[in-house]
Amino acid sequence: PLIEIAPYVKAFCEVKDNVCDLDCANAGAVDIDCKSEDPDKELVAFYKFEKNLLDAMNGNNGSGNGLTYVKKGRRFALHFNNIADFFAADISSHNLDKSDFSIKGVVRTRDATGNILNNINGENQVSVSLVKGRLIASFTDGTTTSRIRGKKINDAKWHNFLLSIDRDGKMKLKVDKESIIESDISQFKENSISGDFLLGAKIIGQGDFAGDIDYLKIWNYAVI
């Protein structure tokens, strides 16, 4: 069934396999698991980490090493121990290389540094990391870097982050209920982002994040 969330947002939320969070409308912007009126714009991957690395949307299952799970209420979250842990999600089938995309995750940590998410594809890189406890999002081509500084999250509490990439204009970051922060990335319009999205490490086999990630969602458009 389709549920209309808000009349001023031309989007619908599909109740299917607990994918829908019922928070499609956020200050008039399409958010979380909304379906755009454009059928080509959609949530393309959803990793729940319920004691597995399966993709609930398209079967594009991930892989990993040294991972364990921790309880989060009645569900589970992926645990990283800052050694050689990593989770890899192949995004090649989603055609995100030069397209807009968005990523949402829920993270908990006490550490001040570490790589939460990045893609591995030569010099072009999108990443979400911890620097002095603060959540940092960046887009780089190896020479020029566009960076957003979010709030501190190393308090052992759960925090939501939503990173939105509009290749013609802005990279936007929203952490919890904080205001959206943005940075211009129009200079990276033709820079290809492909390969895997990697959680918990910058390089496979070199884990440097200690904490937990509840889930990971990927859209093939800029949701904010």
N, C-alpha and C positions, 0 to 999 in steps of 0.2 A: 504493500500500500504506500501511497505518497501522502505526506502530510505537509500542508502549507504552513510554514513557520511564521512568516510576516508578510503582509500584502505589499509593503514597500520594498521588499527584497525579492527580485524575480528569480527565486531559487526554491528548490524543493528538496526535502530530505527523505531518503528511502530507508524504511525500517527493514533491514535485512541482515541477519546474522549479527545482531548487536553492533553493526557498523555505525549506525546513526547516534550521535551524541545529543540530538535535539537542541543544539545551540547554533543553528545555521545563521541566525541573524545576530550581528554584532555591530551596533552603531550604524546600521544601514549597509554594512559591507558583507559580502559573501564570505563565510567563515566555516571552518571545520569540515563537515562531511556534506556540504551542500552540492546539489547538482545544478550546474549552470543551465540556462536555456539552450546554450550551444552544446549539442551532444558530444562534441569532441573534447569538451572541457570537463574533467572528472577526477575523482579520487582514483588513482591508478594502483596504489599499493597500501596495504594496511597490515603491519606486523604487530600482533597482539602480545607476543612473547608469553603465551600461556603454556609454558614448559615445552615450547617448540619455536622454530624459526620460520613458520609458514606465513605466506601472504594470503590474507582472507579475501582479497579482491580478485586477483588474476592468476593466482597460483605461481607467482614469480618468487619462489621460496629463497630464503637467504641461506648463508652458510656461516660457520663460526668456529672458534677454537677456545677452549678453556672456560666456557661460559657456564654459569650456574644460575639458579633462579631464587628469588626471595618472594615471600608473601606480601601482597598489597591488598588488604581487605580480604575479599573472597577470591581475588585473582592473583596473578603472579607478575613479576617484573624481572627483567634481565639484569644480572649482577656482573659487574666488572671489578677485578681485583688489582688493577694497576701492574700486571705482570706481562702476559702475552695474550690477553683476552681481546677478541675483536668479533664484530658481526659485520658481514658484508652483504649488501643488497645490490644485485645486478640491475642497473637502470637502463641498459642498452635497448631493451624492447619497448621502452616508453617514449623514445624519440625526444629526449629532453636536451639533446646536445646543444642546440642553439635556440631553444624555446624557453618560454616562461615556465616556472615551476614553483612549488611551495612545499615546505616540510614542517611537520609539527611533531614534537616529542614532549614527554613528561619525564623529568630527571630529578634525581636526589643525590646529593654529594656533600661531603665535608671538606673536600680538597680545594685548594686554591688554584691549582693548575691542572691541565689535562685536555685532551682532544675528545670532545663528545661526538662530533660528526664531521666528516670531510669526504670529498670524492677524490679518488686516486686516478689522475689522468695527466701525467706530465706537469707542466707549469701552470695550466689553468686549474684553479681550485676554488671551491666554495667550502667554507668551514664554519663550525660552531664550536667554540672552545672556552676554556676557563683561563682567565688571566687575573691573578690576585683575587680570586673568588668571584670575579665579575664575568657575566656571560658576554662573549664577543662573537659577532658574526663578521665574516670577511669574504671578499671576492677578489682574487688576484690572478694576474697573468704571468707572475714571476718577476715582473718589473714594477708594475703599478698595483697598488692595493687600495680597495675601498673597504672601510671598516666601520662597524657600528658597535658602540659600547652600551650593553644593557646593564641591568642592576646586579648586585651581588646575590648569589644563590647558594653559597657553600655553608648552609645552615642546617643541613641534614633534614630539610623539609622538601616536599614535592613541589616542583615548579614547572609550569607550562611554558613552552616557547613555540612561536610560530614565525618561520622565516619565509618571506615571499620575494621571489625574484622576477622582476619585470625587465626584460632585456633591453627595452627601449628607454627605460627611465630609471626606476628606483629599486633598490634592495631595501626591504622593510622588515623590522624585527619587533615583535610584540612578546613581552614576557609577563606572564600572569595578567593582572588587570592594569598594568602600566600602560602609559600612552605609547602609541606606535612611534618608533624611531626609524629614520630613513637616511639613505645615502645614495648619491648618484652613481649608477653603474652603466650609463649609456655607452661609455668607451669600451665596454666588454661585449657589445652586441654580437659580434662575430666570433667570439671566443667559445670554442666547443667544450661542453661539460659532458663527459661520458664516463664509461667504466663503472666502478662500484661506488656506492655510498658506504662508507666505513664508519662504524660506531666503535668508540673506545680506543682508537689508535690512529696515528697519522700514517703509519706504514704497517702492512700486514706482518704480524709476529712481533711487533714492538708496542704493546699496549701501554698506555700511560694515563688511563682514566680509572679512578676508583669511585664507584658509586653504582646507582641503579637507573635503568631506563624502563619506563612502564610500557610505552608503545611508540611506534614510528609510523607516520602517515605521509604519503607523497601525492601531490596533485600535479597535473600537467598544465597548470596555469597559475597566475598570480592571484591569490585569494583575497589579499588586502592591498 
